[in-house]
Amino acid sequence: MNGGQLVVRTLMELGQRQIFGLHGAHIDPVFQAALDLGLEIVDCRSEATVGHAAEGYARASRGLGVALVTAGGGFTNVMTPLANAFCDRTPLLVIAGSGMLREAETNTLQAGIDQVAVARPVTKWAHRVTLGEQIPRLVAQAVRIALSAPRGPVLLDIPWDILAGPVPDDTTGIAAAWEFSGAAPSRAFIAQALDILDAAEQPIVVVGSEATRGRADEPLARLAELSGLPVFSDYEGFAALSCLEEGVGGLIQSLHYCGKQGVRPDAILLLGVRFGLNTLHGSGLLFPHDARIIQIDPDARELGRLQQVAAAAEADVATTIAAMAEAAACRAWRDRTQWRGKVETLVARKLDELQPDPCEAGTIHPLAAIKTVASHLTRDHLLVADGALSYLWLSEIVSVARPGAFLCHGYLGSMGVGLGTAIGAQVQAAQQGKRAILVTGDGAIGYALADFDTLVRHDIPLIVIVMNNQSWGATQHFQKIIVGDNRVTGTMLQNGSYHQVAEGFGVKGYFVDTAADFAAALADALATKAPACINVRVALEPIPPEEMLLLGIEESGGGIGA
């Protein structure tokens, strides 16, 4: 047995059946062992896609994603996914090959940098393996660290001679499987939190990624049913709403619209939600400054980061939700029918009030395109967004459309993550017979065009919708508004025929420039269990409401003009 076989055997003992990689000589022992032992490696066309696909797999499965990359440039190419996972608390294990230990400091190929040192600032843990027989223990340790709250990425650097070299025949596997059981706050704290919510006139619950990844859907639904409270989420926590009744909640961005209508919460239970970008930086536009906030998070650094909180606990989010649901069943709650109905009405009205104005011939209003996507979504679809305008428009419809999950780039704000994320999500979703749909901008898709080939080689039935406005749309909007129409530079992308690129790799391609043709193409792609690319020619000028908010501009009236 060699080190590569130990890596594969350990991953399979830990429950991994699919990982993502890109071949290189330094990691060939792992590829060879995977071939022999039956571990599927979905090989992509760039290490960035490998890392993002592993992220997408982790987010869709609510478990671990594993990325396998070679030394040198292979490792440096996966740094963006590592940083992305670190910012978004995604459990990701990156296994990177490296130069032979015996050739350290010899200026040999792909061995001139300290990969562990480079990765350490954007990982929970980074370590170099120096003895083959230690692989099972260290892989298991890496997985435990990645999956323990607050979750995040880890790196194992394994030199070529450790992977290829023999290990003793009596090398043991991992110890018995472990169970993650984080602590909940004290009963007194839970009682205090529920008292605050019960006494409030307009309380809400908001969940983040730790609720989703802790699989708290069912206890969250029980808590919502018992208390009658509306439940919202940030992007990271959206999948946790899957067990809720229709219309009970949605994205927290809807709270800004509710606030403009004079409907603002006076008590807020934050479950794994971090203050920052998704809460408009504590400005009070989403969470009023006079609201009583209860915050639960496994990382004490996040408690009260940007707004004052009435009560806070460093605790496991999923365990806390279960404990709160149990305690909620032991008390009589006020009737919240009127309050919840008011919120539900406003969430639905927000989308209804957005009516696209006519656009120039040969383009579709992006909102009309997004509504077409929404009309085809069910709980069996995983929706992935990439590109600023794409996810800003999508954020207007997901609260009402309610797909099974909504994955988009998070705090790092890195463009081009979508195709990789969607590949990983589709690979995982296929295990439940579900379908992933990627809605991406023409700028963002350019980062990973070669991975249309990955879809074909691995028979991944992903639908890629390219919102093609022939520009880096959000940054061009910024230029026109902030520095003037005559200062547009570096933001035009006039030459993309993305469906033809996809066709060149064997993917079925569509080009549409009318809403009717788009609806027909999307229906056809959904009916065909094969990868597809729909190139949708959309207008550039319309600005999503949330972009106006981020730019400090309020939209006037209900229409979104072209």
C-alpha atoms as one frame of an Amber mdcrd trajectory, in Angstrom:
protein
   0.000   0.000   0.000   1.178   3.550  -0.682   0.168   6.979   0.576  -2.233
   7.612  -2.284  -4.161   4.458  -1.435  -4.347   5.523   2.200  -5.793   8.912
   1.185  -8.520   7.290  -0.918  -9.305   4.563   1.599  -9.631   7.102   4.410
 -11.864   9.443   2.410 -14.150   6.537   1.532 -14.270   5.363   5.150 -15.374
   8.900   6.015 -18.249   8.660   3.565 -16.881  10.489   0.522 -17.909   8.904
  -2.771 -17.179  11.818  -5.103 -14.400  14.381  -5.046 -13.185  16.967  -7.562
  -9.729  17.240  -9.047  -7.362  18.094 -11.867  -4.591  15.643 -12.609  -0.906
  16.324 -12.095   2.102  14.083 -11.634   2.441  14.971  -7.947  -1.030  13.546
  -7.180  -1.151  10.652  -9.635  -0.935   8.078  -6.797  -4.327   9.346  -5.571
  -5.838   9.103  -9.057  -4.506   5.564  -9.453  -5.876   4.511  -6.077  -9.267
   6.087  -6.837  -9.408   4.051 -10.048  -8.746   0.839  -8.120 -10.965   1.517
  -5.100 -13.973   3.120  -6.817 -13.753   6.719  -5.645 -15.137   8.995  -8.386
 -12.976  11.994  -9.228 -14.855  14.603 -11.265 -11.919  16.118 -13.118 -12.386
  19.730 -14.221 -10.482  22.002 -16.561  -8.969  24.382 -13.998  -8.088  24.122
 -10.331 -10.292  27.135  -9.619 -13.271  25.177 -10.945 -12.149  22.154  -8.926
 -12.241  24.184  -5.718 -15.524  25.912  -6.499 -17.122  22.594  -7.488 -16.084
  21.136  -4.131 -17.627  24.206  -2.484 -20.847  23.700  -4.438 -20.945  20.032
  -3.465 -20.488  20.944   0.210 -23.211  23.589   0.083 -25.695  21.356  -1.748
 -25.002  18.312   0.434 -24.624  20.344   3.657 -21.539  18.252   4.218 -17.918
  18.206   3.100 -16.469  19.027  -0.304 -13.058  17.641  -1.284 -10.722  19.182
  -3.887  -7.571  17.460  -5.152  -4.932  19.642  -6.847  -1.337  19.253  -7.860
   1.666  21.212  -6.638   2.808  24.704  -7.564   0.397  26.358  -9.975  -2.258
  23.773  -9.178  -2.152  24.860  -5.556  -2.007  28.593  -6.250  -4.988  28.287
  -8.610  -7.144  26.931  -5.768  -6.429  29.865  -3.465  -9.567  31.750  -4.528
 -11.867  28.839  -3.620 -10.022  28.505  -0.295 -10.503  32.204   0.437 -14.120
  32.025  -0.722 -14.841  29.069   1.569 -13.072  30.792   4.448 -15.217  33.927
   4.125 -18.450  31.931   3.748 -17.711  29.225   6.347 -17.971  26.377   3.823
 -16.478  23.010   4.909 -13.873  22.302   2.235 -10.901  19.925   2.302  -8.174
  20.741  -0.220  -5.546  18.045  -0.687  -2.559  19.483  -2.517   0.448  17.617
  -3.814   3.886  19.128  -3.294   7.527  18.487  -4.123   9.424  15.568  -2.645
  10.595  16.001   0.932  14.070  14.775   0.041  14.361  17.529  -2.588  13.521
  20.416  -0.277  15.488  23.600  -1.018  16.834  22.249  -4.317  14.952  24.554
  -6.721  13.081  21.580  -8.134   9.869  21.702 -10.141   6.742  23.084  -8.432
   8.382  23.197  -5.026   9.529  26.771  -4.583   6.874  27.984  -2.148   5.669
  27.015   1.312   2.110  25.986   0.443   1.056  25.591   4.066   2.227  29.104
   4.911   0.419  30.545   1.896  -2.847  28.790   2.810  -2.796  29.383   6.552
  -4.422  32.880   6.564  -7.489  31.591   4.660  -7.987  28.185   6.308  -9.092
  26.908   9.684  -6.102  24.565   9.643  -3.246  23.836   7.234  -0.690  21.085
   7.635   2.022  19.194   5.721   2.071  15.403   6.023   5.585  14.047   6.492
   4.938  10.364   7.289   2.739   8.147   5.123   1.397   6.136   8.053  -0.001
   9.368   9.545  -2.325   9.990   6.564  -5.463   8.364   8.066  -5.151  10.275
  11.325  -4.464  13.623   9.667  -7.159  13.289   6.999  -9.690  12.478   9.710
  -8.487  15.421  11.787  -8.803  17.737   8.791 -12.369  16.581   8.171 -13.355
  17.089  11.823 -11.952  20.614  11.800 -13.691  21.517   8.529 -17.065  20.240
   9.745 -16.988  21.628  13.275 -18.734  24.968  13.773 -17.963  27.566  12.659
 -17.247  25.488   9.574 -14.569  26.304   7.033 -11.762  25.138   4.730  -8.658
  23.119   5.599  -5.547  22.203   3.612  -3.456  19.050   3.652  -0.159  19.360
   1.770   1.157  15.890   0.909   4.571  15.608  -0.798   4.949  13.413  -3.859
   7.249  10.885  -2.165   4.766  10.496   0.724   1.911   9.763  -1.693   3.960
   7.413  -3.863   5.990   5.808  -1.103   5.098   2.556   0.676   3.491   2.490
   4.089   3.619  -0.356   6.633   1.103  -3.135   6.001  -0.246  -2.769   9.534
  -1.158   0.909   9.109  -4.572   1.250  10.704  -7.520   3.208   9.406  -9.320
   5.972  11.207 -10.824   5.578  14.648 -14.543   5.049  15.155 -16.808   7.578
  13.436 -17.623  10.662  15.469 -20.775  12.674  15.967 -20.917  16.450  15.954
 -23.028  17.651  18.861 -22.385  21.300  19.641 -23.701  22.882  22.803 -26.903
  24.917  23.060 -27.229  27.936  25.356 -28.520  27.471  28.882 -32.206  26.920
  29.523 -32.311  30.317  31.199 -30.954  31.998  28.065 -33.435  30.165  25.811
 -36.294  31.189  28.093 -35.090  34.808  28.004 -34.867  34.750  24.196 -38.350
  33.313  23.799 -39.719  35.841  26.311 -38.314  38.694  24.192 -39.889  37.290
  21.043 -43.232  36.559  22.702 -43.476  40.044  24.198 -42.720  41.798  20.897
 -45.417  43.038  18.554 -43.574  42.283  15.299 -40.860  39.661  15.884 -38.998
  37.729  13.174 -36.415  34.949  12.902 -33.403  35.169  10.549 -31.156  32.174
   9.803 -27.694  31.877   8.242 -25.341  29.204   6.952 -24.817  27.422  10.269
 -28.540  26.607  10.354 -28.381  25.176   6.836 -25.189  23.203   7.326 -26.347
  21.976  10.702 -29.459  20.498   9.013 -31.845  22.433  11.235 -34.700  22.565
   8.707 -37.239  20.472  10.607 -36.724  22.008  14.084 -36.778  25.444  12.441
 -40.134  24.597  10.849 -41.452  23.446  14.256 -40.257  26.649  15.904 -41.927
  28.736  13.198 -45.178  26.779  13.434 -45.353  26.961  17.230 -44.420  30.633
  17.522 -46.133  31.871  14.363 -43.098  34.016  13.527 -42.050  34.878   9.952
 -38.662  33.374   9.091 -36.098  34.992   6.811 -32.571  34.072   5.782 -29.467
  35.516   4.238 -28.185  33.885   1.028 -26.154  31.343   2.973 -29.106  30.165
   5.046 -31.774  30.010   2.352 -31.881  26.209   2.089 -32.907  26.011   5.762
 -36.319  27.395   4.740 -37.069  24.249   2.736 -39.379  22.724   5.367 -41.362
  25.902   6.027 -44.880  26.424   4.774 -45.212  28.405   1.544 -44.986  32.141
   2.092 -43.683  32.002   5.668 -40.504  33.923   4.858 -37.783  34.645   2.338
 -34.546  36.566   1.901 -33.815  39.333   4.407 -33.540  41.793   1.499 -37.353
  41.815   1.557 -37.182  43.509   4.961 -35.949  46.726   3.340 -39.085  46.881
   1.215 -41.250  46.078   4.253 -39.551  48.873   6.162 -40.308  51.356   3.379
 -43.973  50.400   3.780 -43.767  51.142   7.498 -43.577  47.507   8.590 -40.449
  46.949  10.685 -39.586  44.196  13.168 -39.183  45.112  16.825 -37.500  41.852
  17.895 -35.120  39.720  15.811 -33.710  36.259  16.504 -30.459  35.879  14.540
 -29.430  32.241  14.147 -25.952  32.018  12.605 -26.335  35.330  10.754 -23.303
  37.593  10.688 -23.540  41.361  10.594 -21.957  42.859   7.491 -22.717  42.969
   3.784 -25.930  40.940   3.980 -27.332  43.130   6.757 -26.327  46.413   5.083
 -23.513  46.853   7.595 -25.688  47.588  10.599 -27.186  50.667   8.962 -30.617
  49.985  10.442 -32.256  49.714   7.019 -32.803  45.965   7.502 -32.584  45.527
  11.278 -33.891  48.668  13.025 -31.557  50.075  15.642 -34.348  50.095  18.210
 -35.209  46.423  17.657 -34.255  43.930  20.369 -31.803  41.483  18.792 -30.984
  38.006  20.072 -27.915  36.556  18.361 -26.653  32.963  18.375 -23.360  32.090
  16.674 -20.566  29.554  17.279 -17.967  32.300  16.843 -17.958  34.827  19.684
 -16.279  37.393  17.418 -19.533  37.731  15.476 -21.727  38.573  18.464 -22.825
  42.217  18.313 -20.239  42.983  15.635 -22.066  45.969  14.107 -25.283  46.410
  16.082 -26.161  46.313  19.740 -27.793  43.065  20.802 -30.146  42.469  23.717
 -28.910  38.922  24.300 -26.151  36.843  22.725 -24.772  33.339  23.090 -21.757
  31.539  21.655 -23.388  28.227  20.794 -24.101  25.725  18.040 -26.895  27.084
  15.870 -28.630  23.836  14.891 -28.599  22.550  18.480 -29.976  25.885  19.658
 -32.838  25.789  17.153 -33.790  22.294  18.313 -33.689  23.392  21.960 -35.775
  26.484  21.201 -38.358  24.420  19.336 -38.624  22.062  22.323 -39.014  24.969
  24.752 -41.493  26.725  22.451 -43.799  23.713  22.667 -44.128  24.253  26.410
 -45.604  27.742  26.287 -48.721  29.434  24.948 -47.874  31.862  22.141 -49.733
  34.942  21.046 -51.705  34.740  17.826 -49.371  36.003  15.092 -51.696  35.392
  12.134 -52.201  39.074  11.377 -48.504  39.957  11.694 -47.326  37.065   9.585
 -49.996  37.729   6.955 -48.893  41.340   6.693 -45.283  40.294   6.081 -46.252
  37.613   3.566 -48.373  40.111   1.625 -45.528  42.612   1.397 -42.974  39.986
   0.340 -45.244  38.959  -2.532 -46.138  42.566  -3.407 -42.467  43.523  -3.713
 -42.125  41.296  -6.773 -45.539  42.228  -8.164 -44.666  45.925  -8.115 -41.576
  45.386 -10.233 -42.884  45.739 -13.749 -40.308  45.894 -16.562 -40.633  48.696
 -19.077 -40.296  47.812 -22.772 -36.728  47.313 -23.992 -35.150  47.848 -27.355
 -35.860  45.211 -29.997 -33.558  42.207 -29.798 -33.188  42.297 -26.002 -35.202
  41.016 -23.063 -35.631  43.002 -19.862 -33.557  41.118 -17.256 -36.477  41.093
 -14.828 -38.676  39.472 -17.481 -35.957  36.862 -18.022 -35.688  36.216 -14.275
 -39.465  35.859 -13.956 -39.313  33.282 -16.744 -36.740  31.336 -14.727 -38.922
  31.634 -11.626 -41.959  30.235 -13.440 -40.075  26.975 -14.030 -38.622  26.547
 -10.522 -39.727  23.953  -7.979 -38.317  22.719  -4.674 -36.457  20.098  -6.728
 -34.288  22.769  -8.372 -31.054  24.181  -6.993 -30.577  27.728  -8.224 -27.011
  29.032  -8.577 -26.145  32.654  -9.361 -22.947  34.251 -10.604 -22.309  37.799
 -11.700 -23.467  40.855  -9.777 -26.545  41.733 -11.816 -27.622  38.112 -12.154
 -27.812  37.480  -8.427 -29.257  40.932  -7.714 -32.141  40.257 -10.099 -32.541
  36.714  -8.784 -32.752  38.006  -5.212 -36.003  39.694  -6.237 -37.738  36.397
  -7.023 -36.343  33.638  -4.803 -38.458  34.558  -1.767 -41.576  33.874  -3.834
 -40.267  31.178  -6.209 -38.630  29.236  -3.336 -36.271  26.795  -5.104 -34.721
  24.062  -2.994 -31.532  26.083  -2.540 -30.044  29.382  -3.685 -26.250  29.446
  -4.009 -24.308  32.514  -5.033 -20.945  34.136  -4.417 -20.674  35.484  -0.913
 -18.471  37.802   1.083 -15.393  37.482  -1.137 -17.483  38.718  -4.078 -15.422
  36.754  -6.576 -16.803  36.578 -10.117 -16.560  33.360 -12.109 -17.333  31.010
  -9.232 -20.714  29.984 -10.635 -19.970  27.240 -13.145 -17.774  25.376 -10.679
 -20.277  25.824  -7.847 -23.101  24.640 -10.107 -21.097  21.595 -11.250 -20.604
  20.535  -7.642 -24.234  21.258  -6.775 -25.500  19.268  -9.779 -23.219  16.303
  -9.033 -24.649  16.168  -5.521 -28.240  16.951  -6.534 -28.245  14.115  -9.050
 -28.151  11.693  -6.121 -31.693  12.845  -5.249 -32.848  13.166  -8.855 -32.766
  16.955  -8.670 -31.593  19.540 -11.207 -29.330  22.566 -10.852 -29.757  25.745
 -12.866 -26.971  28.320 -13.135 -27.911  31.906 -13.966 -24.717  33.786 -14.768
 -23.582  36.968 -16.400 -21.626  37.006 -19.631 -18.634  38.392 -17.771 -18.683
  35.752 -15.063 -19.056  32.775 -17.409 -15.880  33.795 -19.207 -13.756  32.582
 -16.318 -14.627  28.918 -16.823 -15.753  28.323 -20.416 -13.569  25.239 -20.791
 -15.608  23.476 -18.133 -18.474  23.033 -20.564 -16.239  20.113 -21.496 -16.488
  18.836 -17.917 -20.278  18.761 -18.207 -20.070  16.559 -21.288 -17.316  14.205
 -20.137 -19.059  13.493 -16.845 -22.635  13.635 -18.160 -23.612  16.442 -15.759
 -27.075  17.734 -16.787 -26.528  21.320 -15.672 -28.505  24.123 -17.323 -26.418
  27.277 -17.800 -28.341  30.493 -18.483 -26.087  33.336 -19.618 -27.619  36.776
 -19.032 -25.766  38.435 -21.891 -25.800  42.239 -21.734 -22.458  42.468 -23.519
 -20.744  44.125 -20.569 -19.550  43.930 -17.011 -22.971  45.324 -16.171 -22.744
  46.293 -12.505 -19.393  48.016 -12.851 -20.552  49.834 -15.975 -23.609  51.056
 -14.050 -21.204  52.275 -11.378 -19.096  54.105 -13.940 -22.073  55.833 -15.553
 -23.611  56.904 -12.255 -20.481  57.848 -10.326 -18.052  59.172 -12.955 -20.281
  59.793 -15.999 -21.338  58.240 -19.307 -18.222  59.583 -21.000 -15.939  57.660
 -18.620 -17.023  54.118 -19.516 -13.854  52.064 -19.906 -12.877  48.425 -19.530
 -16.468  47.243 -19.055 -17.620  46.324 -22.587 -17.874  42.678 -23.732 -19.364
  42.832 -27.225 -18.127  39.555 -28.719 -19.548  36.653 -26.717 -21.485  33.903
 -28.500 -21.587  31.642 -25.467 -24.039  29.078 -26.774 -21.687  28.421 -29.685
 -18.767  27.967 -27.299 -20.849  25.429 -25.389 -21.808  23.680 -28.624 -18.120
  23.398 -29.470 -17.722  21.191 -26.386 -20.827  19.123 -27.175 -23.362  20.983
 -24.998 -26.765  21.790 -26.501 -26.898  25.525 -27.157 -29.720  28.045 -27.533
 -29.736  31.730 -28.426 -32.840  33.750 -27.497 -33.764  37.421 -27.621 -37.487
  37.278 -26.866 -39.265  36.210 -23.675 -41.341  33.625 -25.552 -38.271  32.006
 -27.104 -36.536  31.957 -23.730 -39.469  30.194 -22.081 -39.513  27.604 -24.867
 -35.745  27.027 -24.671 -35.789  26.623 -20.898 -38.689  24.180 -21.042 -36.848
  22.153 -23.683 -33.622  22.136 -21.658 -35.460  20.980 -18.532 -37.143  18.190
 -20.480 -33.768  16.960 -21.765 -31.579  15.253 -19.170 -28.400  16.665 -20.659
 -26.249  19.777 -20.189 -27.502  22.918 -21.910 -26.455  26.547 -22.390 -29.051
  29.257 -23.080 -27.529  32.533 -24.268 -30.139  35.188 -23.368 -29.690  38.645
 -24.877 -30.804  41.014 -22.127 -30.857  44.800 -21.853 -28.024  46.494 -19.978
 -29.756  49.667 -18.780 -32.215  48.331 -16.153 -30.824  48.527 -12.622 -31.975
  46.069  -9.911 -33.498  47.707  -6.808 -30.809  46.302  -4.511 -28.071  47.708
  -6.748 -29.692  51.125  -6.394 -29.616  50.627  -2.640 -25.934  49.625  -2.682
 -25.136  52.658  -4.825 -27.054  54.897  -2.443 -29.881  55.521  -4.933 -33.562
  54.929  -4.246 -35.769  53.729  -7.071 -38.714  55.986  -7.928 -42.118  54.430
  -8.471 -42.890  50.766  -9.006 -41.470  50.271 -12.476 -37.891  49.348 -13.265
 -37.167  51.331 -16.387 -34.989  50.415 -19.341
